[in-house]
């Protein structure tokens, strides 16, 4: 997943899984690993990927990782 670090937070860009690998759960695993790493490092994230946005809304334990002042597409913080 492409990202950059801005003001101490990771800005997560759009990432895609190869079509041949779709349905294997790779994107969920990848996103979970990224968010576990963010939690461990006590870093915040700004999300610009719809798949990551959906994942966080379905796994509310990661909602605290989203930077409230720069959430990206995490518009309303609704869970």
LOPA-61716 format. One line per 4 residues: their letters; for each residue x, y, z of N, C-alpha, C, O, CB. Coordinates in Angstrom, 2 decimals, decimal comma, padded with zeros to 5 digits. Atoms other than C-alpha are relative to their C-alpha. Glycine has a CB too. Example, Ala and Ser with C-alpha at 12.3 -4.5 7.8 and 13.67 -1.06 7.14 Angstrom:
! LOPA-61716
as) 000,89 -001,19 000,00 012,30 -004,50 007,80 000,90 001,20 000,00 001,94 001,18 000,66 -000,99 000,03 001,25 ~ -000,82 -001,19 -000,06 013,67 -001,06 007,14 -000,77 001,09 000,73 -000,26 002,20 000,90 000,41 000,46 -001,42;
END
This chain:
! LOPA-61716
xxxx) 000,85 -001,16 000,00 000,00 000,00 000,00 000,89 001,23 000,00 001,71 001,41 000,91 -000,97 000,00 001,21 ~ -000,83 -001,20 000,04 001,58 003,25 -001,03 -000,39 000,95 001,14 -001,56 001,10 001,48 -000,13 000,73 -001,37 ~ 000,27 -000,98 -001,05 001,93 005,78 001,74 001,15 001,00 000,07 002,24 000,77 -000,46 -000,19 -000,70 001,37 ~ -001,04 -000,96 -000,32 003,84 008,85 002,78 -000,22 000,40 001,45 -001,30 000,18 002,00 -000,03 001,25 -000,96;
xxxx) 000,14 -000,46 -001,38 004,48 010,29 006,22 -000,07 001,52 -000,03 000,83 002,19 -000,54 001,18 -000,50 000,90 ~ 000,24 -001,43 -000,05 003,09 013,78 006,80 -000,38 000,38 001,41 -001,34 -000,16 001,97 -001,10 000,43 -001,02 ~ 000,30 -000,47 -001,36 003,15 015,55 010,15 -000,17 -001,15 000,99 -001,05 -001,10 001,85 -001,26 000,84 -000,01 ~ 000,02 001,11 -000,95 003,80 012,27 011,98 -001,08 -001,03 -000,22 -001,23 -001,93 000,60 -000,14 000,53 001,34;
xxxx) 001,02 001,00 000,27 000,93 010,34 010,41 000,25 -000,62 -001,38 000,84 000,01 -002,25 -001,42 000,63 000,06 ~ -000,12 000,64 001,31 000,84 007,86 007,56 -001,23 000,35 -000,83 -002,36 000,21 -000,37 000,15 -001,55 000,14 ~ 001,07 -000,27 000,94 -001,21 008,94 004,60 -000,05 -001,20 -000,94 000,85 -001,41 -001,75 000,23 001,36 -000,79 ~ 000,14 001,26 000,74 -002,47 005,70 003,05 -000,69 000,25 -001,33 -001,83 000,69 -001,38 -000,77 -001,04 000,82;
xxxx) 000,54 -000,18 001,33 -002,98 005,83 -000,69 -000,82 -001,19 -000,45 -001,06 -002,12 000,31 001,10 000,25 -000,98 ~ 000,84 001,06 000,58 -005,07 003,62 -002,96 000,87 -001,19 -000,39 001,91 -001,03 -001,02 -000,77 000,53 -001,23 ~ -000,72 001,22 000,35 -003,94 000,04 -003,31 -000,99 -001,00 -000,59 -002,17 -000,99 -000,26 000,73 -000,61 001,24 ~ 000,85 001,02 000,62 -005,27 -002,83 -005,39 000,67 -001,36 000,08 001,90 -001,47 000,07 -000,31 000,37 -001,46;
xxxx) -000,46 001,38 000,05 -004,97 -006,60 -005,29 -000,19 -000,47 -001,44 -001,22 -000,20 -002,05 -000,78 -000,91 001,03 ~ 000,09 000,55 001,35 -004,27 -008,33 -008,60 -001,28 -000,82 -000,14 -001,65 -001,58 000,76 001,24 -000,87 -000,32 ~ 001,28 000,66 000,22 -007,50 -009,65 -010,08 000,08 -001,52 000,21 -000,87 -002,12 000,71 -000,50 000,29 -001,40 ~ -000,16 001,44 -000,16 -006,15 -013,22 -010,08 000,04 -000,41 001,47 -000,20 -001,57 001,80 001,27 -000,47 -000,70;
xxxx) -000,10 000,29 -001,44 -005,72 -012,97 -006,29 -001,25 000,43 000,77 -001,31 000,26 001,98 001,21 000,69 000,58 ~ 001,22 -000,45 -000,67 -009,16 -011,54 -005,54 -000,72 -001,18 000,65 -000,70 -002,30 000,14 -000,93 000,71 -001,00 ~ 000,78 001,02 -000,69 -011,28 -013,47 -003,07 000,81 -000,88 000,93 000,25 -001,79 001,55 -000,66 -000,86 -001,00 ~ -000,86 000,81 -000,87 -008,32 -014,91 -001,14 000,20 000,62 001,38 000,86 000,04 002,24 001,34 -000,21 -000,65;
xxxx) -000,15 -000,67 -001,30 -008,55 -012,44 001,74 001,30 000,74 000,16 001,64 001,16 001,27 -000,13 -001,00 001,08 ~ -001,30 -000,65 -000,09 -005,21 -010,87 000,89 -000,12 001,47 000,40 000,69 001,97 001,18 000,73 -000,11 -001,34 ~ 000,12 -001,42 -000,32 -006,44 -007,28 001,08 -000,31 000,19 001,49 000,26 001,07 002,12 -001,09 000,66 -000,85 ~ 000,30 -000,12 -001,43 -007,94 -007,79 004,55 001,24 -000,29 000,85 001,50 000,41 001,82 -001,14 -000,96 000,39;
xxxx) -001,22 000,33 -000,74 -004,74 -009,43 005,77 001,00 001,14 -000,08 001,59 001,53 000,93 000,63 -001,30 -000,53 ~ -000,94 -001,10 000,22 -002,62 -006,66 004,29 -000,39 001,23 000,82 000,45 001,83 001,49 000,07 000,35 -001,49 ~ 000,48 -001,17 -000,73 -004,76 -003,90 005,78 000,15 -000,22 001,50 000,57 000,68 002,22 -001,48 000,30 -000,36 ~ -000,12 000,30 -001,43 -004,82 -005,61 009,19 001,44 000,14 000,46 001,70 000,70 001,52 -000,51 -001,41 000,30;
xxxx) -001,42 -000,11 -000,35 -001,02 -005,87 009,22 000,44 001,46 000,07 001,17 001,85 000,98 000,86 -000,76 -001,03 ~ -000,34 -001,43 -000,01 -000,69 -002,18 008,34 -000,55 000,67 001,25 000,16 001,42 001,92 -000,57 000,70 -001,27 ~ 000,60 -000,64 -001,18 -003,10 -001,14 011,10 000,58 -000,53 001,30 000,70 000,22 002,27 -001,49 -000,20 -000,01 ~ -000,68 000,51 -001,19 -001,49 -003,45 013,65 001,34 000,71 000,19 001,71 001,04 001,32 000,22 -001,53 -000,10;
xxxx) -001,27 -000,72 -000,06 001,84 -001,80 012,82 -000,20 001,44 000,46 000,56 001,95 001,29 000,69 -000,02 -001,37 ~ 000,30 -001,37 -000,42 000,32 001,67 013,17 -000,32 000,05 001,49 000,15 000,94 002,20 -001,18 000,56 -000,81 ~ 000,31 000,04 -001,43 -001,10 000,73 016,57 001,26 -000,18 000,84 001,46 000,51 001,83 -001,00 -001,12 000,30 ~ -001,22 000,29 -000,75 002,21 -000,69 017,74 000,93 001,21 000,06 001,56 001,46 001,09 000,74 -001,18 -000,65;
xxxx) -000,87 -001,18 000,06 004,08 002,45 016,66 -000,67 001,25 000,57 -000,06 002,32 000,66 000,43 000,26 -001,43 ~ 000,79 -001,12 -000,51 001,34 004,67 018,11 -000,04 001,15 -001,02 000,12 002,32 -000,67 000,57 000,50 001,34 ~ 000,11 -000,97 001,08 000,97 006,42 014,76 -001,45 000,12 -000,44 -002,25 -000,79 -000,22 000,91 -000,39 -001,19 ~ 001,34 -000,24 000,54 -002,14 007,89 013,17 000,05 -000,13 -001,51 001,11 -000,10 -002,12 -000,53 001,41 000,41;
xxxx) 000,08 000,16 001,45 -003,36 007,44 009,62 -001,06 000,90 -000,59 -002,07 001,22 000,05 -000,28 -001,45 -000,36 ~ 000,98 -000,67 000,85 -005,16 009,42 006,95 -000,27 -000,98 -001,14 000,66 -001,47 -001,77 000,52 001,41 -000,53 ~ 000,39 001,05 000,96 -007,08 007,12 004,60 -000,51 000,61 -001,30 -001,42 001,43 -001,29 -001,07 -000,93 000,61 ~ 000,46 -000,42 001,33 -007,45 007,73 000,85 -000,28 -001,21 -000,88 -000,23 -001,11 -002,11 001,05 000,91 -000,66;
xxxx) 000,31 001,23 000,74 -008,34 004,16 -000,14 -001,36 -000,52 000,46 -001,54 -000,79 001,65 001,13 -001,09 000,21 ~ 001,33 000,47 -000,39 -011,99 003,03 -000,20 000,01 -001,37 000,69 -000,78 -001,60 001,60 -000,89 -000,07 -001,22 ~ -000,06 001,32 -000,63 -011,04 -000,56 000,71 000,45 000,11 001,45 -000,08 -000,58 002,32 000,96 -000,93 -000,76 ~ -000,48 -000,21 -001,37 -009,15 000,62 003,80 -001,11 000,65 000,82 -001,34 000,27 001,97 001,29 000,86 000,03;
xxxx) 001,11 -000,66 -000,67 -012,04 002,91 004,71 -001,07 -001,02 000,42 -001,53 -001,01 001,56 -000,61 001,09 -000,91 ~ 001,00 001,03 -000,31 -014,50 -000,01 004,51 000,51 -000,92 001,10 -000,24 -001,27 002,01 -000,35 -000,82 -001,27 ~ -000,57 000,92 -001,00 -012,16 -002,25 006,53 -000,07 000,62 001,40 -000,48 -000,05 002,35 001,46 -000,34 -000,37 ~ -000,02 -000,65 -001,32 -011,81 000,26 009,37 -001,43 000,14 000,53 -001,66 -000,03 001,73 000,68 001,39 -000,08;
xxxx) 001,39 -000,11 -000,45 -015,57 000,82 009,49 -000,55 -001,35 000,45 -001,45 -001,40 001,29 -000,88 000,57 -001,11 ~ 000,44 001,34 -000,40 -016,04 -002,97 009,79 000,79 -000,52 001,20 000,35 -001,45 001,87 000,14 -000,97 -001,17 ~ -000,87 000,44 -001,10 -013,23 -003,35 012,36 000,28 001,22 000,88 001,36 001,81 000,84 001,34 -000,64 -000,54 ~ -000,04 -001,26 -000,74 -013,91 -000,52 014,78 001,15 000,08 001,00 001,46 001,17 001,49 -001,29 000,20 000,73;
xxxx) -001,14 -000,07 -000,93 -010,98 -001,48 017,02 001,12 000,86 -000,59 001,99 001,33 000,16 000,52 -001,41 000,32 ~ -001,03 -000,82 000,64 -008,83 000,41 014,48 -000,42 001,46 -000,17 000,36 002,27 -000,68 000,35 -000,59 -001,34 ~ 000,49 -001,37 000,21 -010,94 003,59 014,50 000,89 001,03 000,68 001,02 002,15 000,18 -001,43 000,13 000,53 ~ -000,87 -000,95 -000,71 -008,58 005,22 017,01 001,30 000,29 -000,75 001,99 001,25 -000,43 000,33 -000,54 001,37;
xxxx) -001,21 -000,22 000,78 -005,75 004,91 014,49 -000,21 001,14 -001,01 000,75 001,79 -001,43 000,41 -001,30 -000,74 ~ 000,29 -001,05 000,98 -007,50 007,34 012,12 000,21 001,37 000,65 -000,30 001,64 001,74 -001,46 -000,14 -000,53 ~ -000,28 -001,34 -000,52 -006,27 010,90 012,62 -001,29 000,82 -000,09 -001,78 001,08 -001,19 001,16 000,69 -000,81 ~ 001,27 -000,71 000,04 -009,39 012,85 013,63 000,07 001,36 -000,70 -000,94 001,84 -001,22 -000,51 000,19 001,40;
xxxx) -000,11 -001,30 000,66 -008,05 016,13 012,25 000,30 -000,13 -001,50 000,14 000,84 -002,24 001,07 000,83 000,66 ~ -000,29 000,26 001,43 -007,03 014,57 008,88 -000,43 -001,44 -000,33 000,43 -002,28 -000,60 001,53 000,21 -000,32 ~ 000,44 001,39 000,20 -009,20 011,45 008,37 000,08 -000,50 -001,43 000,07 -001,71 -001,66 -001,38 -000,15 000,48 ~ 000,05 000,43 001,40 -009,10 011,41 004,57 -001,43 -000,26 -000,40 -002,28 000,61 -000,24 000,86 -001,26 -000,22;
xxxx) 001,36 000,31 000,44 -012,17 009,64 003,19 -000,85 -000,54 001,14 -002,01 -000,90 000,93 000,03 -001,00 -001,14 ~ 000,75 000,44 -001,20 -013,22 008,59 006,72 -000,84 001,20 000,44 -000,60 001,78 001,49 000,98 -000,50 001,17 ~ 000,74 -001,26 -000,14 -015,77 011,39 006,48 -000,62 000,23 001,36 -000,31 001,23 002,01 -001,07 000,06 -001,02 ~ 000,79 -000,28 -001,19 -018,03 011,01 009,46 000,43 -000,79 001,22 -000,09 -000,57 002,31 -001,43 -000,27 -000,28;
xxx) -000,42 000,81 -001,13 -016,23 008,50 011,65 -001,05 -000,99 000,43 -000,90 -001,63 001,47 000,36 000,88 001,15 ~ 001,08 000,93 -000,36 -019,43 006,44 011,66 000,51 -001,42 -000,01 001,31 -001,82 -000,85 -001,18 000,15 -000,96 ~ -000,43 001,40 -000,10 -018,99 002,86 012,70 -001,21 -000,84 -000,30 -001,12 -002,07 -000,29 000,59 -000,34 001,41;
END
